[in-house]
Amino acid sequence: MPTDLEIARKAKMRPIVDVAADLGLTEDDIDLYGKYKAKVHLDVLEKRKGELSGGLILVSAMTPTPAGEGKTTTSIGLAMGLAKLGEKTCLALREPSLGPALGMKGGATGGGYSQVLPMEDINLHFTGDIHAVGAAHNLLAAMADNHIYRRQEPLIDPRRVKWGRVLDVNDRELRAIVVGLGKPTDGVPHESFFDITAASEVMAILCLAEGLHDLKKRVGNILVGFTYDREPVYARDLGAAGAMTVILADAIKPNLVQTIEGTPALVHGGPFANIAQGTNSVIATKTALALADWCVTEAGFGFDLGAEKFFDIKCVSAGLDPCAVVLVATIRALKMHGGKNLDELTDPDPAAVERGLPNLAKHLESIGTFKESPVVALNKFSADTDDEIDVVRRFCEDRGSPFAVCDGWARGGDGAVEFAETVRDVGCQVNRPFNPMYDWNDQVEDKIFAVANKIYGAEAVDYTRDAKRDLRMIKKLGYENLPVCIAKTQKSLSDDPKLLGRPKDFLVTVRDIIINSGAGFLVPLTGDIIRMPGLPAEPAAKKLDIDDEGKIVGLT
């Protein structure tokens, strides 16, 4: 089997103007970034806001293995399968971050014959959106430090600055730093930190904003720190909102690309689901809904992370409501949750698959809690056996859950037609409004417990002294009515990455709560979750190179 990169290079891409034409767009509606990429103008959505008639299909997954279970591959396969059925379809996906691409996971444009193209561009710098987010974020950090140095009003206490810096590369050395060292003219020394750009509140804002005006307002509402009297200081107080919005003016426009079979795809925004809201931009999703009959989108990591936030934050905020939910399962993930080691996941073992089913069952129950009816999609790997697949098929049949095998990785859209038919049948049924996990006006502790109990399966939630202090500050500032975007490990339903399967009788510990007043949510940090990843022992960057002809090699 050729590599993903080799498959992508052999594919014949359509000019992006032709892909745009499939969605009813002209060259006046897009800004070209070469022959195969384009930005869609914001007025495209503005003119069609009353035409959001497309069916929204959400793709999520069971608790993944470290390599992921192929939500993007499955989402792309589904879109291509729907296109094979003659359905006008548009994908709405997140942009990959350089952090995972150069770290452990590799690229995030799908795989095999189920990819979005151009693969190298999307996985690396694409149209520069993530760099723009980093520049806007770091501009605010620089303006805050300059404000402190110049002793300008309101006087920010250097010990209470809440806004650090970001970088789109995994670098554990930058998690905790001291800035302002050197001569007196080099600044005021104080502790600071770096997050990965995907965790930036600016990224969250970009993906929740519904236009430039909303973007500017949200950016101005970012909490930067506190004065010596412990009064809040916001980005608008520093005069930073205008310049930050200027930097983001192109980044807020959705990026139009295509699948390996030419199906339109809007790839825009890249927050991680374990430390942010984990879904692509509202603008991209709504644009896809306005331009196509079906919009296929995904939510990062397992249903307990990205999909919960998709419903409780994105859908509530933007007025969205999926007509179908796909839960991706894999034989290898089921075997891992059934007690097999990572190096044993390709060994045939139907019994281990059976033992791993409680994890899948919990996610199905969580989907039901939202009053949604899921389709289980088995993302097929070459090592999967018929006996193992039958275990999952029987499980779904016994529960009355629609089930389909997606073979998009090996066969492209042809391998996803049956899967697409199943999803289409569910999506065409009368759509019941989803049931949010909590009311935004509930107490903060009640919102956190609702997610931890109903979605994770926790018995209780504990708070450290710092978290209790944060709760008092949230109440003082009047942010109790914001939703919660819980940061938690993706490796387990609990906040302990070692608890696989379906853990029970466990406690979730909240150690801090970050106020993202610009994005409009609170971020409880649970367990040992961190917002700046480190590199693994063998980073993917070691395999990445460029040959004498200028071609990239080693990108996965």
URDA-V410391 format. One line per field, one symbol per residue. psi: psi as a letter, one per 40 degrees, with the letter a starting at -180 (. if undefined). Layout:
psi=???
//
This chain:
psi=hiiddddddeihiihdddddddeeiideeihhgadeiihhidedddefdefgeihhhhhaiihiideiefddddddddddddddeehhihigiiiiidcddebddaiffaibfgiiihdddddcebeedddddddddddddddddddddefiiihhhdefhehaiihfhhgdeedhihieiaideeahhiiaihiiddeiddddddeeieidddddddddehhdaiidefiihidddefedddddddedddehihhaiieeehihhhhifiideeaefiaidddddddddeidhhhiihiaidecddddddecddddefihieihhhhiiddddddeeeiideeeehhgddddddedddddddddddddefihihhhhhhidehidddddddddddddefhiiihhfdddeaddeedddddddddddeihhhhihidihdeiidddddddddddddeidihihiddddddddddddeffdeiihghhiieeidaeheegabgiifihhhhdihhhgdddfiighhibfhiehiiiidgidddehihadeehhieh.
//
